[in-house]
Amino acid sequence: MKHLTKPTRAIHFLVLAFLMAVGGVANSGLISKRATAHISCYASLNVVVEGKEESFPELNKKRLAHEQKYISTGLSDLKSRQDSFVRNGALYRLGKYAEHRERVQRQKIYCDNPNVYDHCESIVWSTIEEVNRLALKFYRMENCELLLK
């Protein structure tokens, strides 16, 4: 019977790896559209404000408000889940999902295309001012002001 332990361990490892991969991919379905909208709005403003908070105090205040609402909404989404696997890693999952959504939002802005999710064929901007204009265009286009009311 001892010869069966190594294949059994290997199978257990493969099942665990599969479940972890599926759990990471399925994570996006656990977070509500409202929380996703807040993190996209945060990302749009972050493109403009990041590193220049003093120059854009009003935008920075809105950016932080979107971040706070994303965290509170996302945590309530995940804490309402019954399975402890999701609840125990809630902050980690929120952080990873936020990274993913911010990366997607930046690509949309850089490509000036709301349908881009990975990378674009050509970047449409040439200056920081142009990137800021595009970021604010996406912020308005996604009705982010309404989320803060």
N, C-alpha and C positions, 0 to 999 in steps of 0.2 A: 504494500500500500504506500510505502514511502516514495516510490517513483511517481506517484500521481500528484504529489504536492507542488512540484514545479509547474506542470501544465495548468493546474488549478490556479496557482498564483498568477500566472500569465493571463489566464482568462479573466480573473478578477481585475487585474490591472487594465486590460483592454475595455472591460465594461465600465470601469470607473473613468477612464479617459474619454470614452464615448459620452457618458453622462455629463461630464464636465464641459465637453464641447457643445453638446446640445443645450445645456443650461446657459452657457454664455450667449449663444445665438438666440435662444428664446427669451433672454432677459429683456429685450426691447418690448416684447409684448406685455410685460408686467407693469410697465410704466405708462401712465395715462397720456392721452393726447395733450391735455392741459400742461402737464409737466414738461412734455417734449416741446411744446410751443414756448414755454418760458426759457428753456435752455437754448433754443434757437434764437430767441430775442436777445438773450444774454450774449450769445456768441457774436451776433451782428454788432452790438454795441461794444463788445470787447475788441473787435477789430479797430474801432475808432479810438477808444479810450485807453487801451492797454499801454502803460508807461507814461501816459500824459493825463493823469487824473486831474491835476490842477488846472489844466487848460480847458477841460470839459466837465465842470462840476455837476451840471444838471444831468448830462448824459451818464456820468458815473453814478449818480444817485439812482437813476432808472436801471442801470446795469446791475447794481447791487440788489435792487428790489426784485428784479427777475431772478437773480441767483437765489435769494432767500425763498421766494415763492416756489422755485424749482425744488429746492431741498425739502421744504415742508410738504409740498404736494407729492413729491416722489417718495418720501418716507412714509406718508400715510398710504400711498398705493402699495408699497411693499409690506408694511406692517399689517395690513388687512389680510395678507395671505395666510393661509392655514399652515403651510409647510415651514418648518423651522429652518430648513436649508436656505430658503429665500430670506426669511426675517433676520437670521443671524448675520448674513453678509450684506445687509441693506446699504450701509454707507459705501462699502466697496463697490457694489453694483451700481449705485447712483453715480459714483465718481467715474467708473469706466464708461457708463452710458453717456455721461456728460462729455467726456473726452471724444467719444465717437460722434456725437451730435455736433460738437463744436468743429471738428474736422470736416464734417459734411457741410456745415453752414459756411465755413471759410471757402470751400471749393465752389459752392454756389455763388458766393460773392466774387471771388477771383475770376470766375468764368462768366459772370453776369448772366447766369442761366439757372432758374429755379429747379430744373429737371436734372441737374448734374449731381451725382452722388459719389463719384470717385475722383476722376481727374478730367480736365477738359483738353480739347485739342489745341486751343490757343488761349493764352491769357489776354484779356481785353484792356488791361489798365497799364499805365506807364508811370504814374506818380502816386505818391501817398494820398494826395488830395482826391485823386480819382478813386482809389480804394475806399476812402472815407465816404465819398459820395455814393458809391455802390452799396456799401454797408448800410448807410442810412436809408437808401432806396428799399433794400430788403426789409429793414426794420418797419418801415411804413407799409410796405406791400403785405406783410404778414400780420398787420393790425395789432402790433405789439402794445400800443398805447391802451387798447381796450382791455388787455389782460391785467393792467395795473389798477384798473378802476374797481 
